[in-house]
Amino acid sequence: MSRTTLKTRRSAAFERQHGRCYYCGAPMWNENPADFAAQHGLTRGAAERLRCTAEHLLPRQDGGPDSADNIVAACAFCNHTRHRTPRVLAPGDYRQRIQRRLRKRRWHPPEIRQLMPTPGASRPSS
């Protein structure tokens, strides 16, 4: 798949999800990190954590396609953290793990937590 097509699918998922991470529900930026950081009172480093990425629900390494129904928008932190483990959790299991950590206030730093929806609150579906 070309980078342009993946970017288009990421942007479509971003819009479909109302600019919120599929896993944690944090707001993300897709175009301008400096504007996003200024709007939310974040450092550039904190804003980078919330960069919108294309997340393959079934990872490519496991045969996951680059199709629109396999790609959601996830913040860089959630996306990269999911793929750091030897056995990648299924999307629903990973989302539950993140929700538990959010309730314990152990997922994002305080400056990002202030932007978060209430843990367990419903999020726009993908």
C-alpha positions in Angstrom: 0.0 0.0 0.0 1.3 3.5 -0.8 2.0 6.0 1.9 -0.7 8.3 0.4 -3.3 5.6 0.7 -2.4 4.8 4.3 -2.4 8.6 5.1 -5.9 8.8 3.5 -7.2 5.9 5.6 -5.6 7.3 8.7 -7.3 10.7 8.0 -10.7 9.0 7.4 -10.4 7.1 10.7 -9.4 10.3 12.5 -12.6 12.0 11.1 -14.8 9.0 11.8 -13.5 8.9 15.4 -13.9 12.7 15.9 -10.2 13.2 16.4 -10.1 10.8 19.4 -7.8 7.9 20.0 -9.4 4.5 19.4 -7.9 3.1 22.6 -7.7 5.8 25.2 -10.0 8.5 23.9 -7.5 11.3 24.0 -7.7 14.1 21.4 -5.1 13.8 18.7 -3.6 16.0 16.0 -3.3 15.0 12.4 -1.9 18.1 10.8 -0.3 20.8 13.0 1.4 19.8 16.2 2.3 23.4 17.2 -1.3 24.6 16.9 -2.5 21.5 18.8 0.1 22.1 21.6 -0.8 25.7 21.9 -4.6 25.0 21.9 -4.3 22.5 24.7 -1.5 24.1 26.7 0.9 21.2 26.0 4.6 21.0 25.4 5.7 19.9 22.0 6.8 16.6 23.5 3.4 15.9 25.1 1.7 16.8 21.9 3.9 14.4 20.0 2.6 11.6 22.2 -0.9 12.5 20.8 0.1 12.4 17.1 -2.5 10.5 15.1 -1.2 7.2 13.7 -2.8 4.5 11.5 -3.3 1.5 13.8 -3.9 -1.9 12.2 -6.3 -3.8 14.4 -4.9 -7.0 13.1 -1.1 -6.2 12.8 0.5 -6.4 9.3 3.0 -8.9 10.7 0.1 -11.2 11.4 -1.4 -10.8 8.0 -3.6 -7.8 8.7 -4.7 -6.0 5.6 -4.3 -2.3 4.8 -8.1 -2.1 4.4 -10.2 0.7 5.8 -12.0 -1.7 8.2 -8.7 -2.9 9.7 -7.3 0.7 10.2 -8.3 3.0 13.1 -6.7 6.2 14.3 -4.7 5.8 17.6 -2.4 8.2 19.4 1.2 7.5 18.9 1.6 6.4 22.5 -1.2 3.8 22.5 -0.1 2.5 19.0 3.6 2.1 19.9 2.9 0.7 23.4 0.6 -2.0 22.0 3.3 -3.2 19.7 6.2 -3.3 22.3 5.1 -6.5 23.8 6.1 -10.0 22.5 2.5 -11.0 22.1 0.3 -8.1 20.8 -3.0 -8.0 22.6 -6.3 -8.1 20.6 -7.7 -4.6 20.1 -10.6 -5.2 22.6 -8.3 -6.6 25.3 -5.8 -3.8 24.8 -8.6 -1.2 25.1 -9.7 -2.8 28.3 -6.2 -2.7 29.7 -5.8 0.9 28.8 -9.2 1.8 30.4 -8.1 0.0 33.7 -4.9 2.0 33.7 -6.7 5.3 32.9 -9.0 4.6 35.9 -5.8 4.3 38.1 -4.4 7.4 36.4 -1.4 5.4 35.2 -1.5 5.8 31.4 -0.9 9.4 30.3 1.0 12.2 32.3 -1.2 14.8 34.1 -1.0 17.4 31.4 -2.6 14.9 29.0 -5.0 13.4 31.5 -6.7 16.7 31.8 -7.8 16.4 28.2 -9.2 12.9 28.6 -12.8 11.9 28.7 -14.0 10.3 32.0 -12.6 6.7 32.0 -15.3 4.3 30.9 -17.3 7.0 29.2 -18.5 6.0 25.7 -16.3 7.1 22.9 -17.2 7.5 19.2 -17.1 4.1 17.5 -14.7 3.5 14.7 
